[in-house]
Amino acid sequence: MSRNKVTFGLEKVHIAFLDENAVTQPAWETPIAIPGAVRFSPEPQGEESTFYADNGPYFSYTSNNGYTAELEMANLPDDILAEMLGWEIDANGMLVETTDGTPKEFALLGQILGDKKNRRFVYYRCKASRPSKEHSTRAESVEPATETLNIRILPIEVNGKNLVRGVMELNDTNATAYNSFFTSIYLPTFGGGA
């Protein structure tokens, strides 16, 4: 349970590519820090279905189809974009967008500041599409151009549960998991575990 009255600020954005060689359960590579976080805006996807009986709503079901999101960064490193979108970097270091590249899924991690405690988050299964970036002439003041990734966040099955995201705030019992949050992908423990 969060002890914060408000949250604000985005920092410590990391991505961890999904290990495509994992056989029985999903696994991720080591998270990579990407500095320059500007904005992350996930929008829930799913719909509510209502069944009517006895002259009124009798049963209601809400589906959780993950999120669509925008991640705005100051700059996305070429090597990250190449691996994320299936592009290539040539022998002279040029990032080459190809039409036949296969995008790679990843986990997205970050931290939101709070008035009492910071909250760390992970979205377990993300897939990005090409970023948008606006270039404009320099005027009287310099305004940096940012890059915005459109991301689709989907559920992923881990240990029999469909996970979408997790949010962790430091408490009296989770210091080890909280402090190592950005070194590997944390998977939840259920049934009274920390």
N, C-alpha and C positions, 0 to 999 in steps of 0.2 A: 504494500500500500504506500502510495506516495505521500511524503510529508510536505510537499511543496504547495504553496498557494498559487504560484505562477511558474511557468517555464518560459525560457527565452534563449535565443542564441543557438547556433549550430556550429559544431566543431568536430575535429577528430574523425573525419570521414575516412573510412577504409573500405576496400573491397577484397573479397577472397573468392577466387575462381573455384567453381565446382570441379572436383576431381573426377574427370570422365572415366577413370579406370577403376573407381570404387565399384565393388561387385554387389555386396548384400545391403549395405546402408549408404546413404549419401555421405560424402566426405568433402572437405574443402581444403584448398591450399592455404598457406600462411597468409593472413591479411596484409595488405599493402596500404600504407597511408597515402592519401591524396590530399595535399594541402590546398587551401583556397576555397573552402566551402562557403557558398553564398546563401543558398536556399534549397530546401527539400520539401516538396509538397505532395504527399500521397493522398489519393482520393479513393475511398472504398468502392469496390465493385461487387455487385450482387443485387439480388432483388428479393422482395418479400412477396410470398404467395399466401393468399387467404382462402380457406375453404369455408363456405357458408352452409349452415344447417340450423334447424330450429329457428328460422327467421333471423339469423344474425351470424356474426363471425364465430365459427366453431373451432377452427384450427388455423394457426398461422405458422409459416416456416420462412426463415430468412436464410438465403444462401450466402456463403462467404467465398467469393471468387477472387480474393486477393485485392490488389490495388493497381491503379495506374498512377504514375508519379512523374514529376519533373525534378531533376537534380541539377541545380545551377552551380557551376564551379568557376573560379577565376580562370583556370586553364586546366585542361586534361592532358596528361603526358602522352606523347605519341605511342610509347610502348604499351601503355594501358589500353588506349583506343584500339591499337592493332590487335591485341589479344581479345579484347571484349567484343569487337565487331567482326573479327575474322579478316582484317585488312593485313597489309604487309609493309615491312620497312625494307627498302632496297639497300644495296651495298654502300650507297652514299648517304644513308640515313634519311631518305625521303619517305614520308608516310604516304602509302599508296592505297587509295580506296578502290576496292575491287567489287565487282558485282556478284562474284561467286563465293565470297567469304562466308564462313559459317560462324554466326555469333556464338559466344560462349556465355553460359549462365554463371552467375556469381551471387555471393551474399553481400549485402550492403550494411555496413556498420557505421555508427556515429554516436555523438554525445550531444544532448540538449542540456543547457544550464538551467538550474532551478534556484529559487530564492533560498532554499535550505540545502538541497542535495542535487547533484547532477544525475541525469538519467541516461543510461547507455541503451542503444537499440540495435537490433539486428533484424533485417529482412532476409529470410533464408534463400529464396529463389528468385533472382532478378534476371531480366533480359533487357538489354538496351537496344535502342535503335539509333540511327545516326544523329549526332548532336547538331543543334542549330547554333550558329554564331554570326553575329552581325558585325560588319566592319564599316566604320565611318571615318570621315576625315577628322583630323585633329583641329580643334577650335581654340578659343581663348583658354579654356581649362581642359585638362586631360581627363577623360572618363574611360576607365578600363572596359574593354569588351569581355564579356563572359561567354561561357559555353553552357548550353542546356541540353541534358540528355533526357529523352523520353524513356521511361522505364516501365515495364510490365512486371508486376510482382505476383507470383503464383504460389499456391500451396505446394509443399513437398512432403512426402511421407517419410517419417523418421520414427522408428520403433513403434509402428502401428498407429501413429497419430499424424494428422495432416497439419503441419506447422506453416504459419505465414510469417509471423514476427514475434519477437520477444523484447521486453523492456525490463531493465534491471536498475535498481537504485541501491546504493550501498546501505547495508543494515548491519546488525550485530552478528549475523551468522554467515554472511556471504562474501566476506572480504577477499578470500582467495579467488573465487569466481569473478568478482567485480574487478579486481586488480589485474587479472589476466584476460580480460574481455577482448582486448585488441591483439592478443597473441595467437589465438586460435578461435574457431567458431564454437561458442558455447551452445550445448544442447541441453534442454531442460530435463530435470529429474522430477518425476511425479511420485505421489504417495508419501508425502512428508519429507522428501529430500530437500536439500538446500537449493 
